[in-house]
Each structure stands twice: as structure tokens, then as C-alpha cells.
Amino acid sequence: MDGLTERQNRATYILSRYGTFVGFIILVIVMSILSPHFLTLGNLSTLLTQVSM
């Protein structure tokens, strides 16, 4: 039982620490699949500028 609790605590820690980044990466992947023009240099520059603010 301790192993399960430890894994749950670890998963919670990782999601709380990196959840926003993982969500952003998933969103970029999905949008890249749905729109062929999503991964253009100009759009990525705008996207990264908006995320940094």
C-alpha cells in the first residue's frame, strides 16, 4: 500500500510542478495536427511571446 501512495504522491508532485508545461506541449501537438499552418515561424514567435507574458 505504501508503494501505491508513494507513486500517487510522486504523480501529484510532477503534475503540480510541470502540468502547465505538459498541457502547453499537448496543445501545440494537437493544433499542429489540426492546422498545417500552425507551426510557422511567425506563429511560433507570437505564441511564445504570448505565453511568456
PyMOL Python script that loads the backbone (N, CA, C, O; Angstrom):
from pymol import cmd

cmd.read_pdbstr("""\
ATOM      1  N   MET A   1       0.818  -1.190   0.000  1.00  0.00           N
ATOM      2  CA  MET A   1       0.000   0.000   0.000  1.00  0.00           C
ATOM      3  C   MET A   1       0.865   1.258   0.000  1.00  0.00           C
ATOM      4  O   MET A   1       0.491   2.266  -0.599  1.00  0.00           O
ATOM      5  N   ASP A   2       2.003   1.206   0.659  1.00  0.00           N
ATOM      6  CA  ASP A   2       2.883   2.376   0.696  1.00  0.00           C
ATOM      7  C   ASP A   2       3.421   2.712  -0.684  1.00  0.00           C
ATOM      8  O   ASP A   2       3.608   3.883  -1.014  1.00  0.00           O
ATOM      9  N   GLY A   3       3.675   1.672  -1.503  1.00  0.00           N
ATOM     10  CA  GLY A   3       4.179   1.909  -2.852  1.00  0.00           C
ATOM     11  C   GLY A   3       3.178   2.664  -3.700  1.00  0.00           C
ATOM     12  O   GLY A   3       3.548   3.555  -4.464  1.00  0.00           O
ATOM     13  N   LEU A   4       1.900   2.306  -3.564  1.00  0.00           N
ATOM     14  CA  LEU A   4       0.847   2.983  -4.313  1.00  0.00           C
ATOM     15  C   LEU A   4       0.727   4.442  -3.879  1.00  0.00           C
ATOM     16  O   LEU A   4       0.617   5.336  -4.718  1.00  0.00           O
ATOM     17  N   THR A   5       0.748   4.677  -2.594  1.00  0.00           N
ATOM     18  CA  THR A   5       0.664   6.042  -2.073  1.00  0.00           C
ATOM     19  C   THR A   5       1.863   6.866  -2.521  1.00  0.00           C
ATOM     20  O   THR A   5       1.726   8.039  -2.868  1.00  0.00           O
ATOM     21  N   GLU A   6       3.025   6.253  -2.511  1.00  0.00           N
ATOM     22  CA  GLU A   6       4.239   6.959  -2.939  1.00  0.00           C
ATOM     23  C   GLU A   6       4.152   7.333  -4.415  1.00  0.00           C
ATOM     24  O   GLU A   6       4.539   8.438  -4.796  1.00  0.00           O
ATOM     25  N   ARG A   7       3.647   6.427  -5.250  1.00  0.00           N
ATOM     26  CA  ARG A   7       3.501   6.725  -6.680  1.00  0.00           C
ATOM     27  C   ARG A   7       2.473   7.828  -6.903  1.00  0.00           C
ATOM     28  O   ARG A   7       2.665   8.699  -7.752  1.00  0.00           O
ATOM     29  N   GLN A   8       1.386   7.790  -6.145  1.00  0.00           N
ATOM     30  CA  GLN A   8       0.371   8.836  -6.272  1.00  0.00           C
ATOM     31  C   GLN A   8       0.930  10.191  -5.855  1.00  0.00           C
ATOM     32  O   GLN A   8       0.668  11.203  -6.504  1.00  0.00           O
ATOM     33  N   ASN A   9       1.692  10.206  -4.782  1.00  0.00           N
ATOM     34  CA  ASN A   9       2.308  11.461  -4.333  1.00  0.00           C
ATOM     35  C   ASN A   9       3.292  11.982  -5.373  1.00  0.00           C
ATOM     36  O   ASN A   9       3.363  13.185  -5.624  1.00  0.00           O
ATOM     37  N   ARG A  10       4.046  11.076  -5.974  1.00  0.00           N
ATOM     38  CA  ARG A  10       5.018  11.470  -6.988  1.00  0.00           C
ATOM     39  C   ARG A  10       4.308  12.025  -8.225  1.00  0.00           C
ATOM     40  O   ARG A  10       4.723  13.043  -8.779  1.00  0.00           O
ATOM     41  N   ALA A  11       3.230  11.347  -8.656  1.00  0.00           N
ATOM     42  CA  ALA A  11       2.466  11.817  -9.814  1.00  0.00           C
ATOM     43  C   ALA A  11       1.853  13.186  -9.534  1.00  0.00           C
ATOM     44  O   ALA A  11       1.857  14.059 -10.402  1.00  0.00           O
ATOM     45  N   THR A  12       1.334  13.373  -8.341  1.00  0.00           N
ATOM     46  CA  THR A  12       0.755  14.662  -7.961  1.00  0.00           C
ATOM     47  C   THR A  12       1.816  15.750  -7.976  1.00  0.00           C
ATOM     48  O   THR A  12       1.560  16.862  -8.439  1.00  0.00           O
ATOM     49  N   TYR A  13       2.994  15.442  -7.477  1.00  0.00           N
ATOM     50  CA  TYR A  13       4.091  16.411  -7.459  1.00  0.00           C
ATOM     51  C   TYR A  13       4.491  16.797  -8.883  1.00  0.00           C
ATOM     52  O   TYR A  13       4.656  17.977  -9.189  1.00  0.00           O
ATOM     53  N   ILE A  14       4.646  15.797  -9.746  1.00  0.00           N
ATOM     54  CA  ILE A  14       5.065  16.063 -11.123  1.00  0.00           C
ATOM     55  C   ILE A  14       4.017  16.897 -11.849  1.00  0.00           C
ATOM     56  O   ILE A  14       4.360  17.851 -12.547  1.00  0.00           O
ATOM     57  N   LEU A  15       2.735  16.543 -11.690  1.00  0.00           N
ATOM     58  CA  LEU A  15       1.680  17.310 -12.352  1.00  0.00           C
ATOM     59  C   LEU A  15       1.574  18.728 -11.814  1.00  0.00           C
ATOM     60  O   LEU A  15       1.330  19.665 -12.574  1.00  0.00           O
ATOM     61  N   SER A  16       1.755  18.888 -10.519  1.00  0.00           N
ATOM     62  CA  SER A  16       1.669  20.241  -9.966  1.00  0.00           C
ATOM     63  C   SER A  16       2.852  21.093 -10.395  1.00  0.00           C
ATOM     64  O   SER A  16       2.729  22.311 -10.529  1.00  0.00           O
ATOM     65  N   ARG A  17       3.983  20.463 -10.608  1.00  0.00           N
ATOM     66  CA  ARG A  17       5.172  21.212 -10.993  1.00  0.00           C
ATOM     67  C   ARG A  17       5.246  21.464 -12.502  1.00  0.00           C
ATOM     68  O   ARG A  17       5.614  22.559 -12.928  1.00  0.00           O
ATOM     69  N   TYR A  18       4.899  20.464 -13.307  1.00  0.00           N
ATOM     70  CA  TYR A  18       5.072  20.559 -14.758  1.00  0.00           C
ATOM     71  C   TYR A  18       3.762  20.492 -15.539  1.00  0.00           C
ATOM     72  O   TYR A  18       3.793  20.399 -16.766  1.00  0.00           O
ATOM     73  N   GLY A  19       2.630  20.535 -14.875  1.00  0.00           N
ATOM     74  CA  GLY A  19       1.339  20.382 -15.541  1.00  0.00           C
ATOM     75  C   GLY A  19       1.076  21.422 -16.613  1.00  0.00           C
ATOM     76  O   GLY A  19       0.569  21.089 -17.684  1.00  0.00           O
ATOM     77  N   THR A  20       1.408  22.661 -16.348  1.00  0.00           N
ATOM     78  CA  THR A  20       1.184  23.726 -17.323  1.00  0.00           C
ATOM     79  C   THR A  20       2.034  23.509 -18.567  1.00  0.00           C
ATOM     80  O   THR A  20       1.557  23.685 -19.688  1.00  0.00           O
ATOM     81  N   PHE A  21       3.280  23.132 -18.373  1.00  0.00           N
ATOM     82  CA  PHE A  21       4.179  22.883 -19.499  1.00  0.00           C
ATOM     83  C   PHE A  21       3.695  21.700 -20.327  1.00  0.00           C
ATOM     84  O   PHE A  21       3.677  21.770 -21.556  1.00  0.00           O
ATOM     85  N   VAL A  22       3.303  20.619 -19.668  1.00  0.00           N
ATOM     86  CA  VAL A  22       2.807  19.434 -20.368  1.00  0.00           C
ATOM     87  C   VAL A  22       1.530  19.778 -21.134  1.00  0.00           C
ATOM     88  O   VAL A  22       1.359  19.356 -22.277  1.00  0.00           O
ATOM     89  N   GLY A  23       0.643  20.536 -20.513  1.00  0.00           N
ATOM     90  CA  GLY A  23      -0.579  20.960 -21.194  1.00  0.00           C
ATOM     91  C   GLY A  23      -0.285  21.810 -22.418  1.00  0.00           C
ATOM     92  O   GLY A  23      -0.942  21.663 -23.448  1.00  0.00           O
ATOM     93  N   PHE A  24       0.691  22.693 -22.314  1.00  0.00           N
ATOM     94  CA  PHE A  24       1.084  23.534 -23.443  1.00  0.00           C
ATOM     95  C   PHE A  24       1.623  22.686 -24.590  1.00  0.00           C
ATOM     96  O   PHE A  24       1.275  22.912 -25.748  1.00  0.00           O
ATOM     97  N   ILE A  25       2.467  21.716 -24.274  1.00  0.00           N
ATOM     98  CA  ILE A  25       3.035  20.839 -25.304  1.00  0.00           C
ATOM     99  C   ILE A  25       1.935  20.029 -25.983  1.00  0.00           C
ATOM    100  O   ILE A  25       1.939  19.881 -27.205  1.00  0.00           O
ATOM    101  N   ILE A  26       0.991  19.503 -25.200  1.00  0.00           N
ATOM    102  CA  ILE A  26      -0.122  18.740 -25.774  1.00  0.00           C
ATOM    103  C   ILE A  26      -0.954  19.630 -26.693  1.00  0.00           C
ATOM    104  O   ILE A  26      -1.365  19.202 -27.772  1.00  0.00           O
ATOM    105  N   LEU A  27      -1.200  20.862 -26.268  1.00  0.00           N
ATOM    106  CA  LEU A  27      -1.964  21.801 -27.087  1.00  0.00           C
ATOM    107  C   LEU A  27      -1.240  22.109 -28.398  1.00  0.00           C
ATOM    108  O   LEU A  27      -1.879  22.169 -29.449  1.00  0.00           O
ATOM    109  N   VAL A  28       0.060  22.300 -28.358  1.00  0.00           N
ATOM    110  CA  VAL A  28       0.837  22.562 -29.573  1.00  0.00           C
ATOM    111  C   VAL A  28       0.760  21.365 -30.516  1.00  0.00           C
ATOM    112  O   VAL A  28       0.605  21.543 -31.724  1.00  0.00           O
ATOM    113  N   ILE A  29       0.866  20.156 -29.987  1.00  0.00           N
ATOM    114  CA  ILE A  29       0.800  18.953 -30.824  1.00  0.00           C
ATOM    115  C   ILE A  29      -0.572  18.836 -31.489  1.00  0.00           C
ATOM    116  O   ILE A  29      -0.663  18.576 -32.689  1.00  0.00           O
ATOM    117  N   VAL A  30      -1.627  19.025 -30.716  1.00  0.00           N
ATOM    118  CA  VAL A  30      -2.987  18.917 -31.270  1.00  0.00           C
ATOM    119  C   VAL A  30      -3.220  19.976 -32.343  1.00  0.00           C
ATOM    120  O   VAL A  30      -3.751  19.673 -33.412  1.00  0.00           O
ATOM    121  N   MET A  31      -2.828  21.205 -32.065  1.00  0.00           N
ATOM    122  CA  MET A  31      -3.035  22.271 -33.046  1.00  0.00           C
ATOM    123  C   MET A  31      -2.188  22.056 -34.300  1.00  0.00           C
ATOM    124  O   MET A  31      -2.604  22.430 -35.397  1.00  0.00           O
ATOM    125  N   SER A  32      -1.019  21.464 -34.153  1.00  0.00           N
ATOM    126  CA  SER A  32      -0.172  21.170 -35.308  1.00  0.00           C
ATOM    127  C   SER A  32      -0.825  20.136 -36.209  1.00  0.00           C
ATOM    128  O   SER A  32      -0.713  20.204 -37.433  1.00  0.00           O
ATOM    129  N   ILE A  33      -1.504  19.187 -35.599  1.00  0.00           N
ATOM    130  CA  ILE A  33      -2.195  18.159 -36.378  1.00  0.00           C
ATOM    131  C   ILE A  33      -3.421  18.751 -37.075  1.00  0.00           C
ATOM    132  O   ILE A  33      -3.698  18.424 -38.229  1.00  0.00           O
ATOM    133  N   LEU A  34      -4.149  19.611 -36.385  1.00  0.00           N
ATOM    134  CA  LEU A  34      -5.388  20.164 -36.929  1.00  0.00           C
ATOM    135  C   LEU A  34      -5.164  21.259 -37.970  1.00  0.00           C
ATOM    136  O   LEU A  34      -5.994  21.432 -38.863  1.00  0.00           O
ATOM    137  N   SER A  35      -4.076  21.989 -37.874  1.00  0.00           N
ATOM    138  CA  SER A  35      -3.831  23.093 -38.800  1.00  0.00           C
ATOM    139  C   SER A  35      -2.426  22.987 -39.385  1.00  0.00           C
ATOM    140  O   SER A  35      -1.446  23.031 -38.642  1.00  0.00           O
ATOM    141  N   PRO A  36      -2.314  22.850 -40.690  1.00  0.00           N
ATOM    142  CA  PRO A  36      -0.982  22.732 -41.303  1.00  0.00           C
ATOM    143  C   PRO A  36      -0.155  24.014 -41.205  1.00  0.00           C
ATOM    144  O   PRO A  36       1.064  23.966 -41.369  1.00  0.00           O
ATOM    145  N   HIS A  37      -0.783  25.150 -40.945  1.00  0.00           N
ATOM    146  CA  HIS A  37      -0.063  26.424 -40.866  1.00  0.00           C
ATOM    147  C   HIS A  37       0.295  26.810 -39.439  1.00  0.00           C
ATOM    148  O   HIS A  37       0.826  27.897 -39.207  1.00  0.00           O
ATOM    149  N   PHE A  38       0.015  25.942 -38.489  1.00  0.00           N
ATOM    150  CA  PHE A  38       0.244  26.279 -37.088  1.00  0.00           C
ATOM    151  C   PHE A  38       1.727  26.397 -36.757  1.00  0.00           C
ATOM    152  O   PHE A  38       2.118  27.284 -35.999  1.00  0.00           O
ATOM    153  N   LEU A  39       2.553  25.524 -37.309  1.00  0.00           N
ATOM    154  CA  LEU A  39       3.981  25.518 -36.966  1.00  0.00           C
ATOM    155  C   LEU A  39       4.818  26.402 -37.887  1.00  0.00           C
ATOM    156  O   LEU A  39       5.920  26.020 -38.280  1.00  0.00           O
ATOM    157  N   THR A  40       4.308  27.562 -38.228  1.00  0.00           N
ATOM    158  CA  THR A  40       5.115  28.510 -38.992  1.00  0.00           C
ATOM    159  C   THR A  40       5.958  29.329 -38.015  1.00  0.00           C
ATOM    160  O   THR A  40       5.612  29.460 -36.842  1.00  0.00           O
ATOM    161  N   LEU A  41       7.044  29.866 -38.500  1.00  0.00           N
ATOM    162  CA  LEU A  41       7.958  30.621 -37.645  1.00  0.00           C
ATOM    163  C   LEU A  41       7.275  31.841 -37.021  1.00  0.00           C
ATOM    164  O   LEU A  41       7.466  32.122 -35.838  1.00  0.00           O
ATOM    165  N   GLY A  42       6.495  32.552 -37.801  1.00  0.00           N
ATOM    166  CA  GLY A  42       5.804  33.733 -37.281  1.00  0.00           C
ATOM    167  C   GLY A  42       4.796  33.379 -36.199  1.00  0.00           C
ATOM    168  O   GLY A  42       4.697  34.075 -35.188  1.00  0.00           O
ATOM    169  N   ASN A  43       4.051  32.308 -36.405  1.00  0.00           N
ATOM    170  CA  ASN A  43       3.057  31.901 -35.415  1.00  0.00           C
ATOM    171  C   ASN A  43       3.733  31.406 -34.140  1.00  0.00           C
ATOM    172  O   ASN A  43       3.275  31.719 -33.041  1.00  0.00           O
ATOM    173  N   LEU A  44       4.802  30.649 -34.266  1.00  0.00           N
ATOM    174  CA  LEU A  44       5.511  30.171 -33.073  1.00  0.00           C
ATOM    175  C   LEU A  44       6.101  31.330 -32.284  1.00  0.00           C
ATOM    176  O   LEU A  44       6.090  31.321 -31.053  1.00  0.00           O
ATOM    177  N   SER A  45       6.613  32.325 -32.992  1.00  0.00           N
ATOM    178  CA  SER A  45       7.154  33.502 -32.315  1.00  0.00           C
ATOM    179  C   SER A  45       6.061  34.226 -31.535  1.00  0.00           C
ATOM    180  O   SER A  45       6.264  34.613 -30.384  1.00  0.00           O
ATOM    181  N   THR A  46       4.911  34.407 -32.160  1.00  0.00           N
ATOM    182  CA  THR A  46       3.780  35.055 -31.488  1.00  0.00           C
ATOM    183  C   THR A  46       3.304  34.229 -30.305  1.00  0.00           C
ATOM    184  O   THR A  46       3.033  34.767 -29.231  1.00  0.00           O
ATOM    185  N   LEU A  47       3.206  32.934 -30.502  1.00  0.00           N
ATOM    186  CA  LEU A  47       2.742  32.031 -29.449  1.00  0.00           C
ATOM    187  C   LEU A  47       3.664  32.074 -28.236  1.00  0.00           C
ATOM    188  O   LEU A  47       3.193  32.172 -27.103  1.00  0.00           O
ATOM    189  N   LEU A  48       4.961  32.001 -28.464  1.00  0.00           N
ATOM    190  CA  LEU A  48       5.916  32.035 -27.355  1.00  0.00           C
ATOM    191  C   LEU A  48       5.923  33.394 -26.659  1.00  0.00           C
ATOM    192  O   LEU A  48       6.104  33.471 -25.444  1.00  0.00           O
ATOM    193  N   THR A  49       5.726  34.461 -27.426  1.00  0.00           N
ATOM    194  CA  THR A  49       5.643  35.792 -26.819  1.00  0.00           C
ATOM    195  C   THR A  49       4.424  35.891 -25.910  1.00  0.00           C
ATOM    196  O   THR A  49       4.515  36.425 -24.805  1.00  0.00           O
ATOM    197  N   GLN A  50       3.296  35.384 -26.365  1.00  0.00           N
ATOM    198  CA  GLN A  50       2.071  35.437 -25.570  1.00  0.00           C
ATOM    199  C   GLN A  50       2.166  34.575 -24.319  1.00  0.00           C
ATOM    200  O   GLN A  50       1.670  34.962 -23.261  1.00  0.00           O
ATOM    201  N   VAL A  51       2.792  33.422 -24.428  1.00  0.00           N
ATOM    202  CA  VAL A  51       2.922  32.523 -23.278  1.00  0.00           C
ATOM    203  C   VAL A  51       3.844  33.122 -22.225  1.00  0.00           C
ATOM    204  O   VAL A  51       3.645  32.903 -21.030  1.00  0.00           O
ATOM    205  N   SER A  52       4.842  33.870 -22.655  1.00  0.00           N
ATOM    206  CA  SER A  52       5.813  34.414 -21.704  1.00  0.00           C
ATOM    207  C   SER A  52       5.259  35.576 -20.884  1.00  0.00           C
ATOM    208  O   SER A  52       5.838  35.934 -19.859  1.00  0.00           O
ATOM    209  N   MET A  53       4.168  36.159 -21.310  1.00  0.00           N
ATOM    210  CA  MET A  53       3.623  37.324 -20.601  1.00  0.00           C
ATOM    211  C   MET A  53       2.728  36.932 -19.507  1.00  0.00           C
ATOM    212  O   MET A  53       2.188  37.794 -18.813  1.00  0.00           O
TER     213      MET A  53
END
""", "prot")
cmd.dss("prot")
cmd.show_as("cartoon", "prot")
cmd.util.cbc("prot")
cmd.orient("prot")
